[in-house]
């Protein structure tokens, strides 16, 4: 089981997208399960990490078999208001880049 967890950890931790925020102080990265905010002045560890697909963690083997574990998701850093947005599989997450706090968002078609 540890070998399988290690195998999947490497796959899901691969960064699929990265963006600078509006003022260039933060870099926001996105991997399969998480969105992380990094302060470029202290890049040892992320300032904030927010799970986006935590509910899929127990299903990684099934996602691997269906080739869905290789799906890539983008992140958007909004200029001016410090918000970052990401999503996937019908979910959307919007957070403040500096604080990591969730922001209200409305999805429109």
MARMI-802413 format. One record per residue: residue number from 1; residue in three letters; x, y negated, z negated of N, C-alpha, C in turn. Coordinates in nm, 3 decimals. Layout:
BEGIN
+-----+------+---------+---------+---------+---------+---------+---------+---------+---------+---------+
: pos : code :     n.x :     n.y :     n.z :    ca.x :    ca.y :    ca.z :     c.x :     c.y :     c.z :
+-----+------+---------+---------+---------+---------+---------+---------+---------+---------+---------+
: NUM :  ALA :       X :       Y :       Z :       X :       Y :       Z :       X :       Y :       Z :
...
+-----+------+---------+---------+---------+---------+---------+---------+---------+---------+---------+
This chain:
BEGIN
+-----+------+---------+---------+---------+---------+---------+---------+---------+---------+---------+
: pos : code :     n.x :     n.y :     n.z :    ca.x :    ca.y :    ca.z :     c.x :     c.y :     c.z :
+-----+------+---------+---------+---------+---------+---------+---------+---------+---------+---------+
:   1 :  UNK :   0.083 :   0.120 :   0.000 :   0.000 :   0.000 :   0.000 :   0.087 :  -0.126 :   0.000 :
:   2 :  UNK :   0.199 :  -0.123 :  -0.072 :   0.288 :  -0.239 :  -0.074 :   0.347 :  -0.266 :   0.064 :
:   3 :  UNK :   0.377 :  -0.160 :   0.139 :   0.430 :  -0.178 :   0.273 :   0.327 :  -0.244 :   0.365 :
:   4 :  UNK :   0.201 :  -0.203 :   0.353 :   0.095 :  -0.262 :   0.435 :   0.075 :  -0.409 :   0.397 :
:   5 :  UNK :   0.075 :  -0.439 :   0.267 :   0.058 :  -0.577 :   0.222 :   0.173 :  -0.664 :   0.273 :
:   6 :  UNK :   0.294 :  -0.612 :   0.268 :   0.411 :  -0.685 :   0.316 :   0.401 :  -0.708 :   0.467 :
:   7 :  UNK :   0.358 :  -0.607 :   0.540 :   0.343 :  -0.617 :   0.685 :   0.243 :  -0.725 :   0.721 :
:   8 :  UNK :   0.127 :  -0.724 :   0.658 :   0.025 :  -0.824 :   0.687 :   0.065 :  -0.962 :   0.638 :
:   9 :  UNK :   0.135 :  -0.970 :   0.526 :   0.178 :  -1.099 :   0.472 :   0.265 :  -1.173 :   0.573 :
:  10 :  UNK :   0.351 :  -1.101 :   0.639 :   0.439 :  -1.165 :   0.738 :   0.359 :  -1.217 :   0.857 :
:  11 :  UNK :   0.260 :  -1.141 :   0.901 :   0.179 :  -1.182 :   1.015 :   0.094 :  -1.304 :   0.981 :
:  12 :  UNK :   0.022 :  -1.299 :   0.869 :  -0.071 :  -1.407 :   0.836 :   0.000 :  -1.534 :   0.791 :
:  13 :  UNK :   0.127 :  -1.524 :   0.752 :   0.202 :  -1.642 :   0.708 :   0.266 :  -1.718 :   0.823 :
:  14 :  UNK :   0.258 :  -1.666 :   0.944 :   0.315 :  -1.735 :   1.059 :   0.237 :  -1.863 :   1.087 :
:  15 :  UNK :   0.306 :  -1.974 :   1.095 :   0.241 :  -2.104 :   1.118 :   0.193 :  -2.110 :   1.263 :
:  16 :  UNK :   0.064 :  -2.138 :   1.280 :   0.006 :  -2.147 :   1.413 :  -0.008 :  -2.291 :   1.461 :
:  17 :  UNK :  -0.002 :  -2.387 :   1.368 :  -0.012 :  -2.528 :   1.407 :   0.045 :  -2.614 :   1.295 :
:  18 :  UNK :   0.095 :  -2.733 :   1.332 :   0.147 :  -2.829 :   1.235 :   0.127 :  -2.970 :   1.290 :
:  19 :  UNK :   0.093 :  -3.061 :   1.202 :   0.071 :  -3.201 :   1.242 :   0.120 :  -3.294 :   1.132 :
:  20 :  UNK :   0.173 :  -3.410 :   1.174 :   0.204 :  -3.516 :   1.079 :   0.076 :  -3.593 :   1.050 :
:  21 :  UNK :   0.063 :  -3.644 :   0.927 :  -0.051 :  -3.730 :   0.897 :  -0.025 :  -3.867 :   0.960 :
:  22 :  UNK :  -0.118 :  -3.960 :   0.943 :  -0.111 :  -4.091 :   1.008 :   0.013 :  -4.172 :   0.978 :
:  23 :  UNK :   0.063 :  -4.167 :   0.854 :   0.180 :  -4.249 :   0.821 :   0.310 :  -4.170 :   0.822 :
:  24 :  UNK :   0.306 :  -4.044 :   0.856 :   0.427 :  -3.963 :   0.867 :   0.482 :  -3.913 :   0.735 :
:  25 :  UNK :   0.411 :  -3.933 :   0.626 :   0.460 :  -3.889 :   0.495 :   0.435 :  -3.740 :   0.473 :
:  26 :  UNK :   0.328 :  -3.688 :   0.529 :   0.292 :  -3.548 :   0.509 :   0.291 :  -3.472 :   0.640 :
:  27 :  UNK :   0.322 :  -3.344 :   0.632 :   0.305 :  -3.250 :   0.742 :   0.203 :  -3.149 :   0.695 :
:  28 :  UNK :   0.105 :  -3.123 :   0.778 :   0.002 :  -3.026 :   0.746 :   0.024 :  -2.905 :   0.836 :
:  29 :  UNK :   0.030 :  -2.786 :   0.776 :   0.050 :  -2.664 :   0.853 :  -0.070 :  -2.572 :   0.835 :
:  30 :  UNK :  -0.088 :  -2.485 :   0.933 :  -0.200 :  -2.392 :   0.929 :  -0.148 :  -2.254 :   0.967 :
:  31 :  UNK :  -0.177 :  -2.155 :   0.885 :  -0.153 :  -2.016 :   0.921 :  -0.289 :  -1.946 :   0.922 :
:  32 :  UNK :  -0.291 :  -1.816 :   0.930 :  -0.418 :  -1.744 :   0.945 :  -0.512 :  -1.766 :   0.825 :
:  33 :  UNK :  -0.459 :  -1.763 :   0.704 :  -0.544 :  -1.770 :   0.586 :  -0.545 :  -1.904 :   0.515 :
:  34 :  UNK :  -0.450 :  -1.993 :   0.544 :  -0.431 :  -2.109 :   0.457 :  -0.391 :  -2.235 :   0.535 :
:  35 :  UNK :  -0.424 :  -2.348 :   0.476 :  -0.381 :  -2.478 :   0.525 :  -0.296 :  -2.540 :   0.414 :
:  36 :  UNK :  -0.174 :  -2.584 :   0.448 :  -0.082 :  -2.639 :   0.347 :  -0.042 :  -2.781 :   0.383 :
:  37 :  UNK :  -0.027 :  -2.865 :   0.281 :   0.022 :  -3.001 :   0.299 :   0.161 :  -3.010 :   0.236 :
:  38 :  UNK :   0.255 :  -3.060 :   0.313 :   0.394 :  -3.073 :   0.269 :   0.433 :  -3.220 :   0.267 :
:  39 :  UNK :   0.496 :  -3.264 :   0.161 :   0.553 :  -3.399 :   0.153 :   0.691 :  -3.390 :   0.217 :
:  40 :  UNK :   0.716 :  -3.468 :   0.323 :   0.843 :  -3.457 :   0.395 :   0.962 :  -3.495 :   0.309 :
:  41 :  UNK :   0.939 :  -3.567 :   0.199 :   1.049 :  -3.606 :   0.110 :   1.083 :  -3.495 :   0.011 :
:  42 :  UNK :   0.991 :  -3.400 :  -0.008 :   1.013 :  -3.287 :  -0.100 :   0.957 :  -3.160 :  -0.037 :
:  43 :  UNK :   1.026 :  -3.105 :   0.058 :   0.972 :  -2.995 :   0.138 :   1.003 :  -2.856 :   0.082 :
:  44 :  UNK :   1.039 :  -2.846 :  -0.044 :   1.069 :  -2.716 :  -0.102 :   0.946 :  -2.627 :  -0.113 :
:  45 :  UNK :   0.835 :  -2.687 :  -0.145 :   0.709 :  -2.615 :  -0.157 :   0.596 :  -2.710 :  -0.120 :
:  46 :  UNK :   0.482 :  -2.655 :  -0.080 :   0.373 :  -2.743 :  -0.040 :   0.317 :  -2.823 :  -0.157 :
:  47 :  UNK :   0.270 :  -2.942 :  -0.127 :   0.204 :  -3.025 :  -0.228 :   0.068 :  -2.964 :  -0.262 :
:  48 :  UNK :   0.000 :  -2.915 :  -0.158 :  -0.131 :  -2.852 :  -0.174 :  -0.142 :  -2.734 :  -0.079 :
:  49 :  UNK :  -0.213 :  -2.634 :  -0.123 :  -0.246 :  -2.520 :  -0.036 :  -0.393 :  -2.489 :  -0.057 :
:  50 :  UNK :  -0.465 :  -2.474 :   0.052 :  -0.608 :  -2.445 :   0.044 :  -0.639 :  -2.324 :   0.130 :
:  51 :  UNK :  -0.697 :  -2.224 :   0.069 :  -0.739 :  -2.106 :   0.144 :  -0.855 :  -2.141 :   0.235 :
:  52 :  UNK :  -0.848 :  -2.094 :   0.358 :  -0.955 :  -2.118 :   0.453 :  -1.031 :  -1.988 :   0.479 :
:  53 :  UNK :  -0.959 :  -1.878 :   0.484 :  -1.020 :  -1.748 :   0.510 :  -0.989 :  -1.647 :   0.401 :
:  54 :  UNK :  -0.993 :  -1.688 :   0.276 :  -0.963 :  -1.596 :   0.166 :  -1.056 :  -1.476 :   0.167 :
:  55 :  UNK :  -1.178 :  -1.495 :   0.214 :  -1.275 :  -1.385 :   0.217 :  -1.233 :  -1.274 :   0.314 :
:  56 :  UNK :  -1.138 :  -1.303 :   0.403 :  -1.092 :  -1.203 :   0.499 :  -0.973 :  -1.121 :   0.449 :
:  57 :  UNK :  -0.914 :  -1.163 :   0.339 :  -0.794 :  -1.095 :   0.288 :  -0.814 :  -0.943 :   0.273 :
:  58 :  UNK :  -0.926 :  -0.895 :   0.218 :  -0.942 :  -0.749 :   0.206 :  -0.967 :  -0.679 :   0.340 :
:  59 :  UNK :  -0.988 :  -0.754 :   0.447 :  -1.021 :  -0.696 :   0.576 :  -0.906 :  -0.706 :   0.677 :
:  60 :  UNK :  -0.784 :  -0.732 :   0.629 :  -0.672 :  -0.755 :   0.721 :  -0.643 :  -0.634 :   0.810 :
:  61 :  UNK :  -0.657 :  -0.515 :   0.757 :  -0.632 :  -0.395 :   0.839 :  -0.733 :  -0.387 :   0.954 :
:  62 :  UNK :  -0.859 :  -0.414 :   0.926 :  -0.962 :  -0.414 :   1.031 :  -0.935 :  -0.523 :   1.134 :
:  63 :  UNK :  -0.896 :  -0.641 :   1.088 :  -0.865 :  -0.751 :   1.179 :  -0.744 :  -0.717 :   1.266 :
:  64 :  UNK :  -0.649 :  -0.646 :   1.209 :  -0.531 :  -0.605 :   1.284 :  -0.571 :  -0.506 :   1.395 :
:  65 :  UNK :  -0.653 :  -0.409 :   1.361 :  -0.698 :  -0.310 :   1.459 :  -0.775 :  -0.376 :   1.574 :
:  66 :  UNK :  -0.848 :  -0.483 :   1.545 :  -0.926 :  -0.553 :   1.647 :  -0.847 :  -0.666 :   1.714 :
:  67 :  UNK :  -0.719 :  -0.679 :   1.683 :  -0.632 :  -0.786 :   1.735 :  -0.679 :  -0.925 :   1.695 :
:  68 :  UNK :  -0.765 :  -0.938 :   1.598 :  -0.812 :  -1.069 :   1.552 :  -0.712 :  -1.134 :   1.456 :
:  69 :  UNK :  -0.625 :  -1.056 :   1.397 :  -0.528 :  -1.110 :   1.301 :  -0.428 :  -1.203 :   1.370 :
:  70 :  UNK :  -0.424 :  -1.195 :   1.503 :  -0.332 :  -1.280 :   1.580 :  -0.399 :  -1.407 :   1.631 :
:  71 :  UNK :  -0.526 :  -1.429 :   1.594 :  -0.595 :  -1.552 :   1.633 :  -0.522 :  -1.672 :   1.573 :
:  72 :  UNK :  -0.514 :  -1.779 :   1.649 :  -0.446 :  -1.901 :   1.605 :  -0.548 :  -2.011 :   1.580 :
:  73 :  UNK :  -0.526 :  -2.089 :   1.476 :  -0.616 :  -2.197 :   1.439 :  -0.538 :  -2.327 :   1.433 :
:  74 :  UNK :  -0.603 :  -2.433 :   1.474 :  -0.538 :  -2.564 :   1.476 :  -0.574 :  -2.643 :   1.352 :
:  75 :  UNK :  -0.495 :  -2.745 :   1.327 :  -0.520 :  -2.839 :   1.219 :  -0.516 :  -2.979 :   1.280 :
:  76 :  UNK :  -0.595 :  -3.068 :   1.225 :  -0.601 :  -3.206 :   1.275 :  -0.573 :  -3.299 :   1.158 :
:  77 :  UNK :  -0.481 :  -3.390 :   1.176 :  -0.453 :  -3.493 :   1.076 :  -0.512 :  -3.623 :   1.128 :
:  78 :  UNK :  -0.615 :  -3.672 :   1.062 :  -0.685 :  -3.792 :   1.105 :  -0.604 :  -3.916 :   1.069 :
:  79 :  UNK :  -0.590 :  -4.004 :   1.162 :  -0.516 :  -4.128 :   1.137 :  -0.602 :  -4.226 :   1.059 :
:  80 :  UNK :  -0.539 :  -4.292 :   0.965 :  -0.608 :  -4.399 :   0.893 :  -0.666 :  -4.360 :   0.759 :
:  81 :  UNK :  -0.738 :  -4.249 :   0.754 :  -0.805 :  -4.217 :   0.627 :  -0.738 :  -4.105 :   0.549 :
:  82 :  UNK :  -0.631 :  -4.044 :   0.601 :  -0.557 :  -3.942 :   0.528 :  -0.625 :  -3.808 :   0.521 :
:  83 :  UNK :  -0.726 :  -3.785 :   0.602 :  -0.797 :  -3.657 :   0.599 :  -0.731 :  -3.559 :   0.695 :
:  84 :  UNK :  -0.738 :  -3.432 :   0.660 :  -0.695 :  -3.324 :   0.748 :  -0.812 :  -3.228 :   0.763 :
:  85 :  UNK :  -0.825 :  -3.170 :   0.881 :  -0.935 :  -3.080 :   0.908 :  -0.885 :  -2.955 :   0.979 :
:  86 :  UNK :  -0.949 :  -2.844 :   0.949 :  -0.919 :  -2.718 :   1.015 :  -1.043 :  -2.631 :   1.004 :
:  87 :  UNK :  -1.040 :  -2.519 :   1.067 :  -1.154 :  -2.429 :   1.059 :  -1.127 :  -2.303 :   1.138 :
:  88 :  UNK :  -1.232 :  -2.227 :   1.154 :  -1.223 :  -2.104 :   1.231 :  -1.332 :  -2.009 :   1.188 :
:  89 :  UNK :  -1.379 :  -1.928 :   1.284 :  -1.485 :  -1.831 :   1.257 :  -1.607 :  -1.896 :   1.192 :
:  90 :  UNK :  -1.647 :  -2.012 :   1.242 :  -1.767 :  -2.078 :   1.193 :  -1.751 :  -2.156 :   1.065 :
:  91 :  UNK :  -1.629 :  -2.173 :   1.016 :  -1.603 :  -2.249 :   0.894 :  -1.525 :  -2.375 :   0.926 :
:  92 :  UNK :  -1.546 :  -2.476 :   0.845 :  -1.474 :  -2.602 :   0.859 :  -1.427 :  -2.647 :   0.722 :
:  93 :  UNK :  -1.304 :  -2.695 :   0.713 :  -1.250 :  -2.746 :   0.588 :  -1.189 :  -2.883 :   0.614 :
:  94 :  UNK :  -1.228 :  -2.982 :   0.535 :  -1.173 :  -3.117 :   0.546 :  -1.122 :  -3.156 :   0.408 :
:  95 :  UNK :  -0.996 :  -3.200 :   0.402 :  -0.934 :  -3.234 :   0.274 :  -0.856 :  -3.363 :   0.285 :
:  96 :  UNK :  -0.837 :  -3.427 :   0.172 :  -0.750 :  -3.543 :   0.163 :  -0.606 :  -3.492 :   0.162 :
:  97 :  UNK :  -0.521 :  -3.542 :   0.252 :  -0.384 :  -3.493 :   0.263 :  -0.303 :  -3.520 :   0.137 :
:  98 :  UNK :  -0.324 :  -3.633 :   0.072 :  -0.243 :  -3.670 :  -0.044 :  -0.284 :  -3.597 :  -0.171 :
:  99 :  UNK :  -0.414 :  -3.570 :  -0.188 :  -0.462 :  -3.510 :  -0.313 :  -0.504 :  -3.365 :  -0.300 :
: 100 :  UNK :  -0.535 :  -3.320 :  -0.178 :  -0.583 :  -3.185 :  -0.158 :  -0.731 :  -3.167 :  -0.190 :
: 101 :  UNK :  -0.797 :  -3.275 :  -0.231 :  -0.938 :  -3.264 :  -0.267 :  -1.024 :  -3.245 :  -0.143 :
: 102 :  UNK :  -1.127 :  -3.160 :  -0.156 :  -1.219 :  -3.136 :  -0.046 :  -1.303 :  -3.262 :  -0.022 :
: 103 :  UNK :  -1.325 :  -3.291 :   0.105 :  -1.407 :  -3.404 :   0.145 :  -1.533 :  -3.353 :   0.209 :
: 104 :  UNK :  -1.640 :  -3.427 :   0.197 :  -1.764 :  -3.390 :   0.265 :  -1.746 :  -3.407 :   0.415 :
: 105 :  UNK :  -1.799 :  -3.314 :   0.489 :  -1.790 :  -3.322 :   0.635 :  -1.920 :  -3.271 :   0.694 :
: 106 :  UNK :  -1.958 :  -3.329 :   0.804 :  -2.078 :  -3.286 :   0.874 :  -2.037 :  -3.234 :   1.011 :
: 107 :  UNK :  -2.080 :  -3.114 :   1.043 :  -2.052 :  -3.055 :   1.173 :  -2.164 :  -3.095 :   1.269 :
: 108 :  UNK :  -2.125 :  -3.140 :   1.386 :  -2.224 :  -3.176 :   1.488 :  -2.189 :  -3.105 :   1.616 :
: 109 :  UNK :  -2.291 :  -3.072 :   1.693 :  -2.269 :  -3.006 :   1.823 :  -2.244 :  -3.108 :   1.931 :
+-----+------+---------+---------+---------+---------+---------+---------+---------+---------+---------+
